[in-house]
Amino acid sequence: MEFGKKKASQMPEVPGLPLRWIEVNFEDLRSQWEKQNGVVRSSKNWESDPRRQEWLDKIRSLGFAAFIYEDGGLNKERKEFYEWANSKNLIWGAES
């Protein structure tokens, strides 16, 4: 909420109803806040992705960095998948 109020106060014309402005612009404000704070949100349902097991196997065999950069450049989708899988402890399980 404070982030939204701060953004509203920085507008060339400060909104008369800042809370209403925040409500109307919530998605954009959330996106800005997440970007500023390094939040990564996955828009994918990785649980049911058909590549799930194949990608887990690749991470295990190549390592996470080689998996993410396998095609030469940063692959954002693979990075998202790795972050999701790692947060769910799916790569090495309890043995890591």
Secondary structure, DSSP 8 states (H G I E B T S, - for coil): -HHHHHHHHTSSS--SSHHHHHHHTHHHHHHHHHHHTT-----S-GGG-TTHHHHHHHHHHH-HHHHHTTTSS--HHHHHHHHHHHHTT-SSGGG-
